[in-house]
Structure formats: C-alpha cells, structure tokens
C-alpha cells in the first residue's frame, strides 16, 4: 500500500514472527476484551480452558502472552507500548505486562472516557470508560514525552503583555526546599528590581531595590535561573509587590509565555475525556464518512493521535490488532497535519464479518477487508 501505511493480512502471531527485532518505535494494540465471545484467533490453549471465570481468564492470558512477548521483541529499546482494554481483563493484563515488560517499565494506566453517556443496557453502573496501559521497553531510554500541545489552553495563561502575548507568572524563586543555599550555593545571590516598572537586573540600577530569594517563612532560598540567564532574558522577568503571611515584600517572577520559542506542551493527565480525544460515536462517524457504517466499535482517530503526539514525528508504528484500521488512519492524518514521516504497519486476521451485519451487506466478507479498504481510502483522500 502506498504512502505511510502498510497492511498485512494474517494471524498476528505468525506475522510478528517475520518482523525484525527492535524494528518499531511505538506499538498500539486494541485486543479482544474477553467479554464472553470466542476469539477470532483459534489458538490451541492446551488445557488452559477451565470452568467458569478462571478458565476464561486463563484462556485469554494464554492467547495474549505470546503476542505480547512477540511485540516486546520487535519494539525498539527507546519505544513504548499502549494497550486498550476494559474492566474484564485490565487487572490480569496489568500483571501479565509486568511480567513481559517488567514492572519497572510501567508508565501509566490511563482512563479513557470513550462513552460519555455510559452504557445503558444491562444491570449496574453505566460504564463510560476504558483503559490504556502504557509500558516502556526500557524506561531509562524511552523517548516517550507524556505531554501534548493540544492540552495547552488559553485560561492557563490569564495575563496579557503590552504586545498582546498571553502569559502567567511563575516565582523565579525555587519553591522546592531541597534546593537552598547549602545545596545550590551558586543560585543564591541578590538581584535588583523596580516594582513600579517591573524591570529586573543582576546589577544595581536607579530605582531598583535589592532582592534576595527567600521562602515564605523568611528562610534563605535560591533562584531557578543563573545570573547569565537572568541577564540574557530580562523581558521574561518582572518585579512586583506581593503580600504574604509576613506582610508586603518585593519579589521576582518569570513571565511564562503561552507561545514560547519552540512551542509549548503540557503534561498529559491520566484521564482522557471524550471531548478531547473523541468517543465511540465520533469514531463510528469517522469510519462512516470513509466507508459507511461497517464497524460497531472502532476507536476514534483522536485517541491514537494523542498517543502519536507522545512520540517523535518519524516513529515507526505497529498495530497488530488493527480492527477497522484506526491507527493507520490516525498516522496518515498526523503526517498530513504536521509534516511528520511516521510509518504504520497494520496487521489483521481474515476474521469473517457477522452474518447479516452492515459490513457483510456492504460486501466486506472479513474484518481485514474493512481494514484494507479504509487505509486505501484514507491514503487516496490525503494524497
């Protein structure tokens, strides 16, 4: 397939065996959730199926283990794995991933609000979430950046400079008491500031008052910036009067701009809302716009694009439970948006579509046919 996407049809365990070691930077998978339906992959579990819930869990884990191990082999040392899962197997999957990837390489368990209204069928609570389990191949070397430019909002920067730029004030003083004149002596020095004009300098000037860094209780502190950095960035600092528990004093603040040189990113929380990444409903609408209503519960491209945003723009992406092809679609959209050079290998088995389903009526005999058609349609639209 042309462009950034490649598709392979087959049992993912067989396909993974053909891939070179450490050949992908990012792996995203959305495996079967073990809700009671049979797996599309007919593995021989050799006695793994017992009675009741324990047998179902054991069979699912026996199905997943070799696929996770194979995925670990092809993941680069600097890479990361994201796995979508729901409440049925999240606890068992977390333990299995601790074994395969190492507990020390666990990065996050993200709650994803894919169904804001909640599931209204059945008894009990109206479940409105799934999970993303995130692991590094090697946490010490992983290049994942758990932040995003899309989470930066105007309200985070309530102040406006004379030139119209928005900013917020951050204390120039280091607020962490581990950093003090004993542990960081070179950062404990006086500066001069004028609270009327806001000007700050490391040398005395007319109208400036001497300011030393102190904690709220009056004990000596240190600055976050060195003298050379203060001298080099005077427009990024301001002096002002503040009132604290010990009365009024003069202090120095950094102007933290909303749009600094190089762009701004904000750390991602571990709850992702549908309004940010999309929902199952928006995912169905996305696929419908490309192929029609041929898949019941795809993932939204917004979810995958947020994942992609945590990795370099030339990441080699692998999805070996490709489903409707959301990951490849998202990779193509991301590249079109930011000029990235990401590539994506999507793998899916020739699982038959359900008899009488929209997909079968539309002429798609297998789910892999949907994957292939979607990726081809997206490449055509974006080329």
N, C-alpha and C positions, 0 to 999 in steps of 0.2 A: 504494500500500500504506500502511495506517495506521501510526501510531507513528513510530519513529525511522528506519525503513527504507524506501527506495525502490528498486525493481528495474526495470531496462531490459533488454530482450532485443534483441540485435543485434550486429553486428561492432563491437568496441570502438573501432576507428579511426573508424568513422562516428559513433558516439555521442559520442566525445570532441570531434569537430569541432563538435558542437552546444552544448558547455558553455562558459560564460563564462570569460574569463581570470581567473586567481587566485581561483577560487571554492571551493577546498578547502584545508584545513589539513594533512591527512595523507593520503598515498596509500600503500596497501599493495597489492602485486600478487604473485601466485604464477604466473608464466607457464609455458608448456610447457618442459620441461627438455632437450629435444632429445636424447632417448635413442635415437633411431632411428625413432620413429613419425612419421607425417605430421602436420603441423599441422592443426588444425581450421579455421584461417583460411586461405582459399585466395588468398593474395596473388599478384600477378604479380611475380616477382623479376627479370624481365628479364635473364636470363643469369647470375643470381647462383649458380645451382646448378652447381658444378663437380664434378670427380671426387674421390671419397674424402672424408676428414675435412675437408679445407679447404673443399670445396664445401658440406658440411653446415653448417659453422660460418658460412660466408658467407651461406647462405640464412637461417639463424636470425637473424643480426645484421641482415640486410635486413628481416626480419619485425619485429624488435624496435625498430629505430631510430625509425621514425615514431611508434610507440606511446609510446616514452619521451619523444620530443620533444613530443608532444601532452599527455602527462601533466605535463611540465615547465611547459607554458603555463598549465594550469589550477591549478597549485599556488601557494598564496599565498606572498608573499615571506618570511614567517615560518615556512613549513611545512617538512615533511620527507617523504622517500620511503623506504619499506622494500621491498626486493625479495627474495623467497625464491628460491633457486637451488641446484643441486648441483654436483658436480665437473665435469660435462660442459661447462658454459659459464661457470663463475664467472670464469675469467681473462679471457675475451673480454667478458663483461658488465661487469666492472670497468673495462676500458679504454673501452668504449662509454659508460658512465656518467660517466667522467672527461671525455669529450668533450661530452656533453649537459648535464651539471650543473656541470662544472668541477672539476678535481682538488682545488682549494682548498675545495670544499664536501663532500668525503668526510668522513664522521663515524666509521664503524666497519664492520668486517667481522666479524659475529658468527657463531660456530659454534653450531648448534642441534642438540642430541642427541635427535633425534626417534625413533630406533630403538635403544634401549639394548642389545639383544641383537646388533645388527648383521645385515646381510642375509646369509643363509646359502647362498643359491643362487649359482651361478657360481663362477668362479675368483678367486683373490686374496684381499684383505683383506675382512673383514666390515664393510662401511661402516655407520657408526652415526650419521652427521651430515649436515646440510645447512648452508646459509649464509643469513644475512641481510645484504644490502648496504644501508647506510644513508647517505643523502645529504641535505644541506640545500639548499633553493632558494638561500639566502644564509646562510652560516654565521654571519656577523656579526649577522644579525637573527633567526635561527632561535630559536623558543621551546622547542624540544625540551629536556627535562630528563632526562638519562641516569641516572636514579635511580629507585628504587621503594621503597614502604613494605613490600612483601611480602618483600624480601630482608633486612630487619632481623630478627635472631634473638636470642633471649634470651642465648645464650652470648657474644654480643658485649659484654654488659654484666654482668660477673661479680660486681659488688659490690652490696650491699643496704643502703640507708639505714634509719634507725630507723623511718621511716614506711612501709617496705616497698617503696619505689621502687627499681628497679634502675638502676645507673649504672656508668660506667667513668671512670678518671682520665686526664685529658689534661694535659700540662705547660702551665701558664699562660705559661711562657717560650716565645717564638717560636723554634722549632728551626731555622729557615731562616737561615743566616748572612748572607744578603743583607740581612736586617733586623737592624740593630745600632745602637749609639748615634750613629753618624755618619749613617746613612740614615733613622733614625726616632727622633730625639732626644726627642720628647715621650713616648715609651713606655719610656724608661729612667729609672726612679725607684724609690725604696725603698718597700716595704710592710712591715707588721708582722704576724707570725703566731705563734700559740701551737701548737706541735706536740702538746701534751697534749690541748687541746680542739678543735683544728683551725681555730679562728677566724682570720680574715684581715681586715685593715683597712688603709686608706691613712694612718691617723694612729696614733701610739704609744698603747698601752693596757697595763694591768697584766698581766704575764705574757707579753707579746708580744716577739719578737726581730726586729730589723731584717733584712730580706731584700732583696737586690738580684738582678736577673736575671743569670745567668752561664751560658755554655756549659759543656760537660763538661770542657773543658780549662782552665776558670777565667777565660777572657776575657769581657769585658762583653757582655751580650746585652740584649734588650728584652722587655717583656711583650706578649702578644697583645691584652690589654684595656687601655683607658684608665682613668684614675683614676675618672671618673664612673661607668663601667660596673662597676668593682670595688665602689664604694660602693653601687650600686643592686642588686647581686646577691650579697650576702655568703653566702647559703645555697648558692650554686652553686660555692663555692670551699672548699678545705680546705688546711691546712698540715700537713705531716708530715715526719718524718726519713727521709732516703734515704741509701743507701750507694753511692758510685761509686768510680771509679778514684782519686780524690783523698781518699778517706775519707768519713766521715759528714758530712752537711750538712742544713740545713733548707730545704725548697723548698715552692712553692705549686702546687696542682693545681686544675684545673677539674673539677667533677662533671658529667660529660656524661650526661644522663638518657636512658633508653631512650624515654620518652614525654614529650618537651618540649612546651611550648605550641606549637600549630600542627602537631604530628605530626612524625615522623622519617622520613627517606628515606635510602637507602644507594645509593652509586653502583653501577650495573649492571656486572658483568663482561662480557667478550666471549665467554664460553662459557655457554650456557644449557642446563641439564640437563633431561631429561625429567621428573624428579621435581618440577621447579619449574613447567614450562610445559606439560606433557603430552607425549604421544607419538602416533605414528600409530595405535597400538592404542586409546588412550583417545579419540582423535578419531573413530575408527570407532564406538566405543561411544556417544559423544555423539550422533552422527548417527542411529545405530540406535534410540536412545531416542526420537527425534523422528519419523523417517520409516521406519525399518527399515534393513537393510544394503543401501544402494543406491549407495554410492560407495566406491571402493577405497582411496584415499589422501588423505583430507581432512586439513586442518591442525587441530590442537587449538585450541579457543577460548582456552585458557590462554596460548598463544603470542601471539595477537592482543591479548588483554587486557594482557599485559605491554607490548606496543607502545603501546596506547592510554594506558597509565599514564604514558608519557613526554610526553604532550601534554595541553593543557588539557581540562577536562571538558565543554566545549562545542564540541569540534573537529568540523569538517565533514570526514567521512571518505569516501574514494573507493577502491573496489576494482574495477578494470576487467578482471580475470581472475577472476571471482567463484567459479568452480568450484561447490562444493556450498553456498556461502553462509556459510562460517565467519565472515567478517569482520562481516557484518550480525548474525549470531547473537551474536558477542562484544560488539558495540556495544550490543545490547539488554540483555545480561547486565550489562555495565558500568554502564549507566544505572540499571538496577534496583538495583544494589548501592550506588552512591554518589550517586544522585540527579542524575547528570550530564545534560546536554542535548545529547549528541553526536547527529549525524545521519550516515547512511551511504547512499551511492548505490552499488549493486552492478550491474555490467554483465556479461552473459554472452551468448555466441552460442548459436544453436539447433543445437549440435553433437549429432548422433544418439548415443544410448547404444549400447554394444556389443551386437550381436546375441547373444541368449542370456544376457545379464548379469542380475544380480539387479534392476538398475534397469529393464530392459526388461520383465522378468517382473512387476515391480510396477506396470507401466503408465506408466512415465516414458519417453517416446519420445526426449526430448532432455535434455541436462545442464541446460539453462536451466529446464526444468520442475522439476528437483530443487531448483535454487536458489530458484525462486519458492515452491515448496511448503514448503521449510524455513523461509524467512523468514516466511511466513504462519503456520506452526505455532508458531514462536517468539513472534511477536507475540501470538498467541492465548493461549499459555501464560503470558505475562508481563503481559497486560493486566488 
